[in-house]
């Protein structure tokens, strides 16, 4: 179950466009659901204008939902144990970080339009400016960086 946003969202001092808004949640083993992660993202993005931030454009919000869904689904399918998600909104980008307990690094599979499944990381890369995978003491974390302003 996701902790309600009001208990988890924190803005750095100030409400200007440069202050970061951050949300963190964690799920116990077997409790994570992509739908809950998408719901948390939508609540997080809806909260930003309430504290004086410019609303995230709808196309970027849809890209972010896709990235959240794919990253959390991969954590559910490929990693035992708990997992979690951190969302951070700054003046320049939205970052989505999902961590899990599997030490196995994800691999982007070769494109095969006939294969069912295995396309999630391609999609995350397609909607993100940059994707970073990092080993952790007890697993890994994957961070998708989505630019707020397209260049």
C-alpha positions, 0 to 999 in steps of 0.5 A: 500500500502506498503511504498517502502523499500528504505524509510523504511529499516534501518541498525544499525551502521555498516554493519557487521553480528551483525548489525540489519537490520529493516523494518517497514510498516503499512496499513490502514484498508482494505489496507493490502494484504498478497501479498504486505507483501510477496513482502516487505519481498523479497525486505528486504531479497534482500537488506541484501547482498547489505549492506554486510550481508550474504544472507538468505538461500533460504529454510529459505526465503521460510519459512519466506514467509509462516510465513508472509503470514499466519500472515498478512492474520490472521490480515486481517481476524480477526482484524478490523482496521489498521495492520502492520509488522516489519521485523528484521534481526540480526546475529542470526535470522529473526524476523517477527512481525505483529500487529493488533487492535484486543485484541483477542489472537490467539489460535492454533486449534486442528489439523483436516486434514478435516477442510478447514482453521484454519491451519495458526498458526500451519504452523507459529509454524512449520517454526519458532524457537519460536512464541511470542504473546503479548497484546498491548494497542490497540490490539496485536502483534505476533512475529515469530523468525526464526533461520538463522542457523539450529541447 
